[in-house]
Amino acid sequence: SATMRTTATGDVAIGGVPLAEIARRFGTPTYVIDETDVRLRCRAYKSALPDAEIAYAAKAFLSRAMASWMRAEGMSLDVCSGGELAMARSVGFPAQRIIMHGNAKTPAELQKAVDEGVGRIVVDNIGEINRLAALVPIDRRQKVLVRVTPDIEAGAHPKIRTAGEDQKFGLSIMSGAAGEAVSRVLRQPRLQLVGLHCHLGSQIDSVEPYELAARTLVSELARIRDTHHVVLPELDLGGGHGIAYLPGKEGLSPERFADSVLTAITERAAGLGLPVPRLIVEPGRAIVGTAGTTLYRVVAVKHGGSRTFVAVDGGMSDNPRPALYGARYAVRLAGRVSREGPRSFTIVGHHCETGDMIAEDVQLPADLRPGDLVALAATGAYHHSMASTYNLMGRPPVVAVHNNRARLLVRREVDEDLMRRDVGL
Ligand code: LLP
């Protein structure tokens, strides 16, 4: 995280707040989010892509504070459910700056999106075109993007690749489904087709897949012009920009993305005699990933087989990513200094599953012991938002740090919360 520092007493501080103090005030496990880092990431995107629209992908992490920060930073918002839409609107996030996604938007979600007046709705299947048109009041036109699949395999893990032919998202260019959707939207007087969308996948570190997607989609815009005599003004290349989970890794910076993608779009548009479309990007992880840290307390240390296990008070319910995607993380001791040399540990969780691992074979001081705090870096994206209550463990709180102060954004889920929805006997 941009503002992680070592304090005079050897503790780790984020946003100027020592992690031991956070553990004392809010308990463990706790998600800590560095507001400064989030805001700086937004600004980095804005300055790398001054003419583009930057829509933060809310699925990475959303809370009322987060939605307010995005509003204040002039970001747009990508939402993919009625719940995310409701959260955004509850803090007055401007509906015009919201893009509604989803491969299975229910009639109720479409209705809500239209009622709230969201800026754009992204069509993901042919059937929803007529259903959506029927919901739009007679005196309005709903702006629409069509999500296409450019047949590109990119993304850190097969489960987070979304632009190939054999997966559920978008409409295939190759099969003609995308072209069919475009024709149908153009025939609907209550819908206004403003562009094409694609999302390649997630945790992508290289620019090549984006350049390829940009060229493919600009070519599609030209084909639409030739077929339908309309020039669509927008090109949404989705999100997926990789971040550095481990030291020595780089991720995909907004500058590197901007340099190559803007060139690809401009060149292809010029070659086809098209005006340069306005770019939309939807980074989620790249905005909030490195800003997050999860703070755990060590409960037990156990020598088993060939390794030493460190069991902490959280696990796959607050971080399912190792089990789902084989994700790896950097861990460090917090709250005290150790003069011991490093030793290899495997950090495991509190859950009743062998696959409940947080970090395998990581180096930590050899005297690591119960009661110690450990901090897992780069847990801001897809941790709180994917948390579950498995084993009836309440979800951790979210604490924001900013300018040497910590404040609670989302409180810890307690036993009473866990039983509140259980209404039958
Ligand atoms: N736009 C669309 C249409 C998306 O589906 C997604 C992510 C994004 C933008 C943002 O992608 P990002 O920039 O955050 O990579 N749970 C997985 C990630 C799933 C992402 C799904 N869609 C993980 O923990 O890695």
Residues whose N, C-alpha, C, O or C-beta is under 5 A from the ligand:
A	BS01	LLP	A57 A60 H101 I160 H199 G201 S202 Q203 G238 G239 G240 H241 E282 P283 G284 R285 A286 Y382
